[in-house]
Amino acid sequence: MVSAKTEGVVSRATELYETQLRHQLEQTNLHDFVTIEPDSGDYFFGKTLSEAIQASRRAYPDRLAFECASDTPPQSTSGCWTRERCCR
């Protein structure tokens, strides 16, 4: 079961992705993984999910982040994760 905190991260990051990042990321980083830290709006790339998570953790070690492939819509639960779901 996903916690309320995780649901909030997913919701805020999805909105940020859809309203501000999607167009740019799909043109510049297609097929990369992207990690979005929704409180700051910062995002990080990796060729693997692990690389994207590590970059996010270096910058924000105590915050949950939202990860997905830049060519996968964030609504797709099969293609996107939060650190809580895949790494804790």
Number of C-alpha atoms within 10 A of each C-alpha: 5 9 9 9 11 19 12 13 20 24 16 17 25 23 15 17 22 13 10 12 17 18 12 12 19 15 11 10 16 14 17 22 25 30 31 29 24 22 13 8 13 13 20 19 24 18 13 13 18 14 17 23 23 16 17 26 18 9 13 14 11 9 14 22 26 27 29 26 25 26 17 18 16 23 13 10 11 10 14 23 21 23 17 15 13 9 9 6
